[in-house]
Amino acid sequence: MVNMIYSISFKENIVGDRDTNNLVFSISEDLQFFKKMTTETTMIMGRKTFESLPTGGLPKRKHVIVSNKIKTFEDAKEILGKKYIENLTFISLDKLEDYIKEESKVANISIIGGAMLYSHFLKDKNLFDLVTNIYATEVDRIPEIKNPVKLMEHSNLKERCNFEIIKTGQGKDRLDDNNLVKYNVVRYFE
Ligand SMILES: NC(=O)c1ccc[n+]([C@@H]2O[C@H](COP(=O)([O-])OP(=O)(O)OC[C@H]3O[C@@H](n4cnc5c(N)ncnc54)[C@H](OP(=O)(O)O)[C@@H]3O)[C@@H](O)[C@H]2O)c1
């Protein structure tokens, strides 16, 4: 099983903040959902998303970084600095498809971002075909930030895929003074 998972400000397709390299929402229920979906899986992420995780990475999950710059453990130590962790796997973009084919025989895989990596999956047919589900938390708030990171390819998923709303909810957003925000968790599938 290969799942892609993200939260998105669906009206503007915003998934991140370029200036801080952080998420744009922090909704406890959504973070719990992310934890449930990714625990005991192999998480594949772009280098910047790895750098945005808490130091030490996330427990009970294998961390795989997609990077064309990191080729050796020495590179990883130098580039990732204090974020470097043991048991890290890194692969270049051109090896990603083969890696997923092999790894998915032994583990469930979660593609956890960021925009560059998601976008690549949504554009590259071979990679897109490997994805079983996309779980998108579609949040009804446009964050007020100067340099949003956008995932434009999200906008036509409803035309490309089958989909079902698996949860409709509202939660406090810690990045917006704990104001209540509405969201739908949508599963996209072939
Ligand atoms: N909303 C969400 O659910 C969610 C999830 C994750 C992240 N985010 C947010 O997204 C932002 C980071 O996203 P991002 O797009 O800037 O970075 P990213 O995809 O996390 O990482 C980009 C880096 O990964 C490698 N890479 C990944 N895909 C590549 C591609 N298609 N082509 C070439 N290299 C590729 C490159 O590494 P090298 O430079 O080392 O070669 C590239 O610089 C942050 O704000 C983060 O908080 C949001």
The ligand as a Gaussian input file, in Angstrom:
#p B3LYP/6-31G(d) Opt

LIG

0 1
 N        0.644000      20.330000       4.112000
 C        1.306000      19.230000       4.324000
 O        0.719000      18.184000       4.606000
 C        2.798000      19.247000       4.201000
 C        3.528000      18.059000       4.251000
 C        4.904000      18.129000       4.136000
 C        5.529000      19.358000       3.989000
 N        4.796000      20.470000       3.956000
 C        5.413000      21.795000       3.800000
 O        5.944000      21.889000       2.481000
 C        7.088000      22.759000       2.512000
 C        8.278000      22.025000       1.938000
 O        7.963000      21.617000       0.621000
 P        8.979000      21.865000      -0.583000
 O        8.234000      21.594000      -1.840000
 O        9.624000      23.187000      -0.398000
 O       10.105000      20.780000      -0.324000
 P       10.184000      19.170000      -0.241000
 O        9.416000      18.526000      -1.366000
 O        9.899000      18.723000       1.132000
 O       11.741000      18.982000      -0.451000
 C       12.351000      19.454000      -1.629000
 C       13.714000      18.848000      -1.757000
 O       13.582000      17.411000      -1.846000
 C       14.230000      16.950000      -3.044000
 N       13.161000      16.776000      -4.051000
 C       11.890000      16.385000      -3.755000
 N       11.139000      16.325000      -4.853000
 C       11.943000      16.700000      -5.878000
 C       11.714000      16.871000      -7.270000
 N       10.504000      16.628000      -7.807000
 N       12.734000      17.298000      -8.039000
 C       13.957000      17.524000      -7.508000
 N       14.232000      17.388000      -6.171000
 C       13.226000      16.980000      -5.375000
 C       15.221000      18.053000      -3.350000
 O       16.280000      17.845000      -2.425000
 P       17.804000      18.338000      -2.676000
 O       17.752000      19.827000      -2.784000
 O       18.507000      17.848000      -1.457000
 O       18.256000      17.660000      -3.939000
 C       14.426000      19.295000      -3.012000
 O       15.194000      20.451000      -2.755000
 C        7.286000      23.155000       3.962000
 O        6.639000      24.384000       4.193000
 C        6.592000      22.033000       4.711000
 O        6.177000      22.416000       6.015000
 C        3.449000      20.447000       4.058000

